[in-house]
Amino acid sequence: MPSDIAIGDTLISLRGITKVFGEGATAFAALKGVDIDIQRGDFVAVMGPSGSGKSTTMNILGCLDVPTEGQFLFRGHHVENLERDQRALLRRRYLGFVFQGFNLLARTTALENVELPLVYRGEEKAARRAAAMAALDKVGLADWWDHTPAELSGGQQQRVAIARAIVTSPDVLLADEPTGNLDTERSIEIMELLTDLNRNAGITVLMVTHESEMAAFAHTIIHFRDGLVEKITENAKRPEVKA
């Protein structure tokens, strides 16, 4: 059983992050001053009740939204003042995304779904096909490359989605309730896959989850409440996963 990779220097830093939606009497402060440091190579679970601010924080970390105030540093560079196109470039180069609903294109094969981020990058066909097949192999679906989502189980669809997220070799994988649509057995399989990618491929994983059983796979657990970080705990008893 491989040991956890060494967690390295600070990859992401949030300081005094606020996010206000609306103006005047209807203004709502979703985040009220969030401070977080995420180390390179960590596996972080973000938890909290609905409305606690965890999803808003993840949208900011994923460069899908910008804070109202505060500093967001990624690899030592300020992100909070980047233009929309610059944030899109950062997403394409350094971030991968996995969603609860899989978000696969229904009429295209697993291989074509995984290729999509490389199409956006302008990669040549042969190179992107090779990279997509390698990504499918990492998630155990190389033999299913020509199947459409309708021909795959929910767990297999989420594996395709993970392959699509890692095909660009991102620094960070952001997973939003990645097991929310799966049964317990398939959920554990997906968590073991994410753990393997974290431990053996060195990908930093940031995951939102409501399920403590899934959060138990993480090394660091951040608890949100009322727009603030309530506490941060380290998990010394991560489950063993299959080699």
Backbone as numpy.savetxt, mean C-alpha at the origin, in Angstrom:
# Nx Ny Nz CAx CAy CAz Cx Cy Cz
13.16 -20.69 7.67 12.33 -19.50 7.67 13.20 -18.25 7.67
13.12 -17.42 6.62 13.95 -16.23 6.58 13.59 -15.28 7.71
14.56 -14.57 8.24 14.29 -13.58 9.27 13.83 -12.28 8.63
13.24 -11.40 9.46 12.83 -10.10 8.96 14.03 -9.34 8.40
13.79 -8.57 7.34 14.86 -7.73 6.83 15.15 -6.64 7.85
16.33 -6.09 7.79 16.67 -5.00 8.70 15.90 -3.74 8.30
15.27 -3.12 9.28 14.56 -1.88 9.02 15.56 -0.74 9.09
15.56 0.09 8.05 16.62 1.06 7.90 16.23 2.48 8.26
16.73 3.44 7.49 16.56 4.84 7.79 15.12 5.29 7.53
14.81 6.52 7.93 13.47 7.06 7.77 13.17 7.29 6.29
12.12 6.67 5.81 11.69 6.80 4.42 10.65 7.89 4.28
9.71 7.94 5.22 8.62 8.90 5.18 8.50 9.58 6.53
8.29 10.89 6.50 8.11 11.63 7.74 6.96 12.62 7.57
6.01 12.56 8.48 4.92 13.53 8.54 5.08 14.37 9.80
4.97 15.67 9.66 5.10 16.58 10.79 3.97 17.62 10.77
3.15 17.57 11.83 2.09 18.57 11.98 1.08 18.55 10.85
0.77 17.37 10.33 -0.12 17.28 9.17 -1.58 17.51 9.61
-2.20 18.48 8.97 -3.63 18.72 9.15 -4.32 18.61 7.80
-5.60 18.27 7.85 -6.42 18.25 6.63 -7.81 18.71 7.00
-8.21 19.83 6.38 -9.53 20.42 6.62 -10.33 20.34 5.33
-11.53 19.80 5.43 -12.45 19.74 4.30 -13.55 20.79 4.52
-13.85 21.55 3.45 -14.88 22.57 3.55 -14.34 23.87 4.12
-15.21 24.85 4.25 -14.83 26.17 4.74 -15.88 26.69 5.69
-15.45 27.64 6.51 -16.38 28.32 7.39 -17.06 27.39 8.37
-18.37 27.59 8.52 -19.13 26.82 9.52 -19.20 25.33 9.18
-18.98 24.99 7.91 -19.08 23.58 7.49 -17.72 22.89 7.47
-16.66 23.59 7.86 -15.32 23.02 7.82 -15.21 21.83 8.78
-14.52 20.79 8.31 -14.30 19.60 9.13 -12.82 19.25 9.12
-12.23 19.17 10.30 -10.81 18.83 10.42 -10.66 17.31 10.51
-10.28 16.68 9.40 -10.09 15.23 9.39 -8.80 14.84 10.07
-7.78 15.67 9.95 -6.50 15.46 10.62 -6.15 16.73 11.39
-5.63 16.54 12.61 -5.47 17.68 13.51 -4.04 17.88 13.99
-3.10 17.34 13.22 -1.69 17.48 13.61 -1.03 16.13 13.79
-0.83 15.45 12.68 -0.32 14.08 12.70 1.20 14.07 12.52
1.89 13.37 13.41 3.34 13.18 13.32 3.61 11.68 13.21
4.26 11.27 12.12 4.59 9.87 11.90 5.95 9.77 11.22
6.75 8.80 11.63 7.96 8.42 10.90 7.82 6.96 10.48
8.07 6.69 9.21 8.01 5.33 8.68 9.39 4.96 8.17
9.92 3.86 8.71 11.27 3.45 8.37 11.27 2.58 7.11
12.33 2.71 6.35 12.49 1.87 5.16 12.50 0.40 5.55
11.67 -0.41 4.88 11.61 -1.82 5.16 10.61 -2.22 6.22
9.86 -1.26 6.77 8.89 -1.59 7.80 7.60 -2.12 7.17
6.81 -2.82 7.97 5.46 -3.24 7.61 4.55 -2.58 8.63
3.75 -1.61 8.17 2.96 -0.78 9.05 1.48 -1.04 8.81
0.75 -1.33 9.89 -0.70 -1.42 9.83 -1.29 -0.14 10.44
-2.25 0.45 9.75 -2.92 1.66 10.22 -4.35 1.27 10.60
-4.71 1.53 11.86 -6.01 1.11 12.36 -6.73 2.29 13.01
-8.04 2.12 13.18 -8.84 3.14 13.85 -10.28 3.06 13.40
-11.20 3.60 14.18 -12.61 3.58 13.79 -12.88 4.46 12.58
-14.04 4.30 11.99 -14.43 5.14 10.85 -14.40 6.60 11.28
-13.83 7.44 10.41 -13.73 8.86 10.72 -12.55 9.25 11.58
-11.65 8.29 11.83 -10.51 8.58 12.71 -9.38 9.31 12.01
-9.38 9.27 10.66 -8.33 9.97 9.92 -7.36 9.05 9.21
-7.53 7.74 9.37 -6.55 6.82 8.79 -6.58 6.84 7.27
-7.76 6.87 6.66 -7.85 6.88 5.20 -7.36 8.19 4.62
-7.65 9.29 5.29 -7.15 10.60 4.85 -5.62 10.62 4.88
-5.05 10.06 5.94 -3.59 9.99 6.03 -3.01 9.14 4.91
-3.64 8.02 4.62 -3.15 7.15 3.55 -3.25 7.84 2.19
-4.29 8.63 1.98 -4.42 9.36 0.71 -3.29 10.38 0.57
-2.90 10.99 1.67 -1.78 11.94 1.63 -0.48 11.19 1.39
-0.28 10.08 2.10 0.94 9.29 1.91 1.05 8.76 0.49
-0.09 8.45 -0.14 -0.10 7.96 -1.50 -0.08 9.04 -2.56
0.08 10.30 -2.11 0.11 11.45 -3.04 -1.18 11.56 -3.85
-2.28 11.08 -3.27 -3.59 11.24 -3.89 -4.29 12.49 -3.38
-3.78 13.06 -2.31 -4.31 14.29 -1.73 -3.16 15.04 -1.10
-3.41 16.29 -0.72 -2.37 17.12 -0.12 -2.85 17.61 1.24
-1.95 17.81 2.19 -2.37 18.31 3.50 -2.74 19.79 3.44
-3.54 20.21 4.38 -3.83 21.63 4.52 -2.64 22.36 5.09
-2.02 21.76 6.09 -0.80 22.30 6.68 0.11 21.14 7.07
1.38 21.47 7.28 2.33 20.47 7.75 3.32 20.06 6.69
4.29 19.24 7.09 5.36 18.80 6.22 5.25 17.30 5.95
5.45 16.94 4.70 5.46 15.54 4.27 6.76 15.33 3.50
7.67 14.56 4.12 8.95 14.27 3.48 8.98 12.81 3.03
9.38 12.61 1.78 9.57 11.28 1.22 10.98 11.19 0.69
11.75 10.25 1.24 13.17 10.11 0.89 13.91 11.44 1.07
13.49 12.20 2.09 14.14 13.45 2.42 13.68 14.65 1.62
12.75 14.46 0.70 12.28 15.55 -0.16 10.86 15.97 0.24
10.62 17.27 0.25 9.31 17.79 0.61 8.30 17.48 -0.50
7.17 16.92 -0.10 6.12 16.53 -1.04 4.94 17.48 -0.98
4.75 18.13 0.17 3.51 18.88 0.38 3.29 20.02 -0.62
4.38 20.52 -1.22 4.24 21.63 -2.15 4.38 21.24 -3.62
4.45 19.95 -3.90 4.58 19.50 -5.28 3.32 19.79 -6.08
3.51 20.05 -7.38 2.36 20.21 -8.27 1.75 18.84 -8.55
0.52 18.85 -9.09 -0.19 17.61 -9.36 0.62 16.65 -10.23
1.24 17.18 -11.29 2.02 16.33 -12.19 3.24 15.74 -11.49
3.83 16.51 -10.60 4.99 16.01 -9.86 4.59 14.90 -8.90
3.43 15.06 -8.26 2.95 14.00 -7.37 2.62 12.73 -8.16
2.06 12.91 -9.36 1.75 11.75 -10.21 3.03 11.01 -10.60
4.08 11.75 -10.88 5.36 11.14 -11.22 5.93 10.37 -10.03
5.81 10.94 -8.84 6.28 10.25 -7.64 5.51 8.95 -7.44
4.18 9.00 -7.65 3.38 7.78 -7.52 3.84 6.71 -8.49
4.06 7.08 -9.74 4.43 6.09 -10.75 5.79 5.47 -10.48
6.70 6.26 -9.94 8.08 5.78 -9.76 8.30 5.02 -8.47
7.61 5.40 -7.41 7.98 4.90 -6.09 6.88 4.18 -5.32
5.62 4.28 -5.77 4.51 3.75 -4.99 3.72 2.71 -5.77
3.24 1.70 -5.04 2.31 0.73 -5.60 1.06 0.69 -4.74
-0.10 0.40 -5.36 -1.37 0.48 -4.65 -2.14 -0.83 -4.79
-2.73 -1.26 -3.67 -3.63 -2.42 -3.65 -4.91 -1.98 -2.94
-6.06 -2.30 -3.55 -7.33 -1.84 -3.01 -8.22 -3.01 -2.60
-9.19 -2.73 -1.75 -10.12 -3.75 -1.30 -10.88 -4.38 -2.47
-11.25 -3.55 -3.46 -12.07 -4.04 -4.58 -11.28 -4.53 -5.77
-9.98 -4.75 -5.63 -9.08 -5.30 -6.66 -8.82 -4.31 -7.80
-9.89 -3.67 -8.33 -9.75 -2.65 -9.40 -9.03 -3.19 -10.64
-9.38 -4.41 -11.04 -8.83 -4.99 -12.26 -9.73 -4.67 -13.44
-9.14 -4.59 -14.63 -9.92 -4.40 -15.85 -10.55 -5.72 -16.25
-11.85 -5.73 -16.38 -12.61 -6.99 -16.48 -12.32 -7.76 -17.76
-12.08 -7.08 -18.87 -11.98 -7.76 -20.16 -10.55 -8.03 -20.59
-9.61 -7.83 -19.69 -8.20 -8.06 -20.03 -7.64 -9.18 -19.15
-6.60 -9.82 -19.63 -6.00 -10.94 -18.92 -5.23 -10.47 -17.68
-4.87 -11.43 -16.85 -4.05 -11.11 -15.68 -2.76 -10.42 -16.12
-2.13 -10.96 -17.16 -0.88 -10.37 -17.65 -1.07 -8.93 -18.10
-2.13 -8.67 -18.84 -2.38 -7.32 -19.32 -2.70 -6.36 -18.19
-3.40 -6.84 -17.16 -3.66 -6.01 -15.99 -2.37 -5.63 -15.29
-1.46 -6.58 -15.15 -0.20 -6.31 -14.46 0.69 -5.38 -15.28
0.59 -5.48 -16.59 1.40 -4.63 -17.48 1.02 -3.16 -17.41
-0.20 -2.87 -16.98 -0.76 -1.53 -17.15 0.13 -0.40 -16.63
0.70 -0.50 -15.41 1.57 0.60 -14.96 2.77 0.83 -15.86
3.25 -0.23 -16.51 4.40 -0.10 -17.41 3.98 0.51 -18.74
2.73 0.29 -19.13 2.19 0.97 -20.31 2.20 2.47 -20.08
1.75 2.88 -18.89 1.74 4.31 -18.55 3.15 4.89 -18.52
4.12 4.05 -18.21 5.51 4.52 -18.20 6.13 4.58 -19.59
5.44 3.98 -20.57 5.96 3.98 -21.92 6.97 2.89 -22.19
6.96 1.81 -21.37 7.89 0.70 -21.56 7.56 -0.05 -22.85
8.59 -0.57 -23.50 8.37 -1.36 -24.70 7.68 -2.68 -24.36
6.96 -3.23 -25.34 6.11 -4.38 -25.10 6.87 -5.57 -24.53
8.01 -5.90 -25.11 8.75 -7.08 -24.66 9.21 -6.91 -23.21
9.68 -5.73 -22.86 10.17 -5.47 -21.51 9.04 -5.54 -20.50
7.91 -4.95 -20.84 6.81 -4.95 -19.87 6.19 -6.34 -19.73
6.17 -7.12 -20.80 5.66 -8.48 -20.70 6.55 -9.32 -19.78
7.85 -9.17 -19.94 8.78 -9.93 -19.10 8.63 -9.53 -17.63
8.52 -8.23 -17.38 8.37 -7.75 -16.01 7.05 -8.20 -15.40
5.99 -8.18 -16.20 4.67 -8.60 -15.71 4.65 -10.09 -15.39
5.28 -10.90 -16.23 5.35 -12.33 -15.95 6.15 -12.60 -14.69
7.22 -11.85 -14.49 8.04 -12.02 -13.28 7.22 -11.65 -12.03
6.41 -10.59 -12.14 5.58 -10.18 -11.01 4.50 -11.22 -10.72
3.89 -11.78 -11.77 2.90 -12.84 -11.57 3.53 -14.07 -10.93
4.76 -14.35 -11.31 5.46 -15.49 -10.71 5.70 -15.26 -9.22
5.99 -14.03 -8.83 6.23 -13.72 -7.42 4.99 -13.95 -6.57
3.80 -13.77 -7.17 2.57 -13.96 -6.41 1.95 -15.33 -6.67
2.68 -16.20 -7.37 2.24 -17.58 -7.58 1.19 -17.76 -8.65
1.14 -16.86 -9.64 0.10 -16.95 -10.66 0.66 -16.96 -12.09
1.89 -17.37 -12.25 2.47 -17.37 -13.59 1.68 -18.24 -14.56
1.09 -19.33 -14.05 0.34 -20.24 -14.92 -1.06 -19.72 -15.24
-1.44 -18.62 -14.63 -2.78 -18.06 -14.84 -2.73 -16.76 -15.63
-1.64 -16.51 -16.32 -1.41 -15.22 -16.96 -2.48 -14.86 -17.99
-3.09 -15.88 -18.63 -4.04 -15.61 -19.72 -5.49 -15.65 -19.25
-5.74 -15.67 -17.95 -7.09 -15.69 -17.42 -7.59 -14.27 -17.14
-8.86 -14.04 -17.41 -9.48 -12.75 -17.07 -9.92 -12.79 -15.61
-10.22 -11.63 -15.01 -10.67 -11.63 -13.62 -11.87 -12.53 -13.35
-12.79 -12.63 -14.29 -13.97 -13.47 -14.09 -13.61 -14.95 -13.96
-12.44 -15.32 -14.45 -11.98 -16.71 -14.38 -11.10 -16.98 -13.17
-10.98 -15.99 -12.28 -10.12 -16.10 -11.10 -10.96 -15.96 -9.83
-10.51 -16.62 -8.77 -11.16 -16.45 -7.47 -10.82 -15.07 -6.91
-11.51 -14.70 -5.82 -11.22 -13.41 -5.20 -9.78 -13.31 -4.73
-9.27 -14.39 -4.13 -7.89 -14.37 -3.69 -6.91 -14.24 -4.84
-7.21 -14.92 -5.94 -6.35 -14.81 -7.13 -6.41 -13.41 -7.72
-7.59 -12.81 -7.74 -7.70 -11.45 -8.25 -6.86 -10.48 -7.42
-6.87 -10.67 -6.09 -6.07 -9.78 -5.26 -4.58 -10.03 -5.48
-4.19 -11.26 -5.79 -2.80 -11.54 -6.11 -2.39 -10.84 -7.41
-3.28 -10.84 -8.39 -3.01 -10.10 -9.62 -2.85 -8.62 -9.31
-3.72 -8.10 -8.44 -3.62 -6.69 -8.07 -2.30 -6.38 -7.37
-1.83 -7.31 -6.55 -0.54 -7.12 -5.89 0.60 -7.19 -6.90
0.49 -8.11 -7.85 1.51 -8.19 -8.91 1.56 -6.88 -9.69
0.40 -6.32 -10.00 0.35 -5.03 -10.69 1.01 -3.93 -9.86
0.83 -4.00 -8.54 1.39 -2.97 -7.67 2.91 -3.07 -7.55
3.47 -4.28 -7.69 4.92 -4.45 -7.49 5.69 -4.52 -8.80
5.00 -4.49 -9.94 5.69 -4.68 -11.22 6.67 -3.55 -11.50
6.44 -2.39 -10.89 7.33 -1.25 -11.09 8.45 -1.20 -10.06
8.57 -2.23 -9.22 9.57 -2.27 -8.15 9.47 -1.05 -7.24
8.29 -0.82 -6.63 8.11 0.39 -5.82 8.87 0.32 -4.51
9.15 1.50 -3.94 9.70 1.56 -2.59 8.64 1.21 -1.56
7.39 1.62 -1.84 6.31 1.50 -0.87 5.10 0.86 -1.53
4.48 -0.09 -0.82 3.22 -0.68 -1.24 2.15 -0.21 -0.27
1.15 0.52 -0.78 0.05 0.99 0.04 -1.16 0.10 -0.21
-1.64 -0.53 0.85 -2.74 -1.49 0.73 -3.92 -1.01 1.57
-5.04 -0.74 0.92 -6.24 -0.24 1.58 -7.23 -1.38 1.77
-7.31 -1.89 3.00 -8.20 -3.02 3.32 -8.03 -4.16 2.29
-6.81 -4.66 2.10 -6.56 -5.63 1.02 -7.27 -6.97 1.20
-7.74 -7.26 2.42 -8.44 -8.52 2.66 -9.93 -8.31 2.91
-10.43 -7.10 2.69 -11.80 -6.76 3.05 -12.86 -7.56 2.32
-12.55 -8.03 1.11 -13.53 -8.78 0.32 -13.24 -10.28 0.29
-12.38 -10.75 1.21 -11.95 -12.15 1.16 -12.35 -12.89 2.43
-12.49 -14.21 2.31 -12.74 -15.02 3.49 -11.46 -15.18 4.30
-11.57 -15.81 5.45 -10.43 -15.86 6.37 -9.23 -16.56 5.76
-9.46 -17.70 5.10 -8.35 -18.45 4.53 -7.63 -17.65 3.46
-8.40 -17.05 2.55 -7.78 -16.25 1.49 -7.10 -15.00 2.08
-7.70 -14.44 3.13 -7.11 -13.27 3.77 -5.72 -13.58 4.31
-5.60 -14.73 4.97 -4.31 -15.12 5.53 -3.29 -15.35 4.41
-3.73 -15.93 3.30 -2.82 -16.12 2.16 -2.29 -14.78 1.65
-3.18 -13.79 1.55 -2.75 -12.47 1.07 -1.80 -11.83 2.07
-2.08 -11.97 3.36 -1.20 -11.38 4.37 0.17 -12.07 4.37
0.19 -13.36 4.15 1.48 -14.06 4.05 2.26 -13.59 2.83
1.56 -13.32 1.73 2.22 -12.81 0.54 2.81 -11.43 0.79
2.02 -10.54 1.42 2.53 -9.21 1.73 3.72 -9.28 2.68
3.65 -10.18 3.65 4.76 -10.34 4.59 6.01 -10.82 3.87
5.84 -11.75 2.93 6.98 -12.25 2.16 7.61 -11.13 1.33
6.78 -10.31 0.69 7.30 -9.20 -0.11 8.04 -8.20 0.77
7.55 -8.00 1.98 8.21 -7.10 2.91 9.54 -7.68 3.39
9.52 -8.93 3.82 10.71 -9.52 4.41 11.79 -9.85 3.39
11.38 -10.34 2.24 12.36 -10.88 1.30 12.60 -10.01 0.08
11.67 -9.11 -0.25 11.88 -8.19 -1.37 12.20 -6.79 -0.89
12.07 -6.57 0.42 12.46 -5.27 0.98 11.47 -4.16 0.72
10.23 -4.49 0.36 9.23 -3.47 0.08 8.61 -2.98 1.39
8.59 -1.68 1.60 7.91 -1.09 2.74 6.41 -1.19 2.50
5.67 -1.74 3.46 4.23 -1.95 3.31 3.48 -1.06 4.29
2.51 -0.29 3.78 1.60 0.50 4.60 0.19 -0.01 4.31
-0.47 -0.51 5.35 -1.76 -1.16 5.16 -2.81 -0.60 6.11
-3.95 -0.21 5.56 -5.11 0.13 6.38 -5.94 -1.12 6.58
-6.33 -1.38 7.82 -7.19 -2.53 8.09 -8.03 -2.28 9.33
-9.24 -2.86 9.35 -10.08 -2.84 10.53 -9.88 -4.11 11.37
-9.16 -5.07 10.82 -9.09 -6.40 11.42 -7.79 -6.59 12.19
-7.92 -6.82 13.49 -6.73 -7.00 14.32 -5.95 -8.24 13.92
-6.66 -9.27 13.39 -5.98 -10.48 12.95 -5.04 -10.20 11.78
-5.43 -9.27 10.91 -4.58 -8.91 9.78 -3.46 -7.96 10.22
-3.80 -7.05 11.13 -2.78 -6.12 11.64 -1.67 -6.86 12.37
-1.98 -8.05 12.87 -0.98 -8.83 13.61 0.20 -9.24 12.74
0.04 -9.19 11.42 1.14 -9.52 10.51 2.14 -8.37 10.40
1.75 -7.18 10.83 2.60 -6.00 10.69 3.63 -5.93 11.81
4.70 -5.18 11.55 5.73 -4.94 12.56 5.36 -3.74 13.43
4.79 -2.70 12.80 4.40 -1.48 13.50 2.91 -1.25 13.30
2.20 -0.92 14.37 0.76 -0.67 14.28 0.49 0.75 14.78
-0.11 1.55 13.89 -0.44 2.94 14.22 -1.95 3.03 14.42
-2.36 3.50 15.60 -3.77 3.61 15.94 -4.20 5.07 15.84
-5.23 5.32 15.04 -5.78 6.66 14.88 -7.07 6.80 15.68
-7.31 8.01 16.17 -8.59 8.35 16.77 -8.80 9.86 16.70
-9.96 10.26 16.20 -10.35 11.68 16.16 -9.31 12.56 15.48
-8.76 12.06 14.36 -7.84 12.88 13.57 -6.43 12.98 14.09
-6.10 12.15 15.07 -4.77 12.17 15.67 -4.24 10.74 15.81
-2.92 10.64 15.92 -2.33 9.34 16.24 -2.51 9.11 17.73
-3.26 8.06 18.07 -3.53 7.75 19.47 -2.34 7.04 20.10
-1.79 6.07 19.39 -0.61 5.36 19.89 0.05 4.61 18.74
1.31 4.29 18.91 2.08 3.48 17.97 2.70 2.33 18.75
2.45 1.12 18.29 2.99 -0.05 18.98 3.81 -0.88 18.03
4.78 -1.59 18.58 5.57 -2.54 17.81 5.12 -3.95 18.15
4.98 -4.77 17.13 4.49 -6.13 17.29 5.67 -7.09 17.30
5.93 -7.66 18.44 7.07 -8.56 18.56 6.71 -10.01 18.25
5.43 -10.27 17.95 4.98 -11.65 17.74 4.30 -11.81 16.38
4.96 -11.39 15.34 4.42 -11.56 13.99 4.29 -13.04 13.66
3.20 -13.43 13.01 3.04 -14.86 12.67 4.13 -15.34 11.71
4.48 -16.60 11.86 5.37 -17.22 10.89 4.62 -17.39 9.57
5.33 -17.28 8.48 4.72 -17.49 7.16 5.49 -18.58 6.44
4.83 -19.17 5.44 5.46 -20.23 4.68 6.64 -19.70 3.90
7.72 -20.46 3.85 8.91 -20.05 3.11 8.63 -20.07 1.62
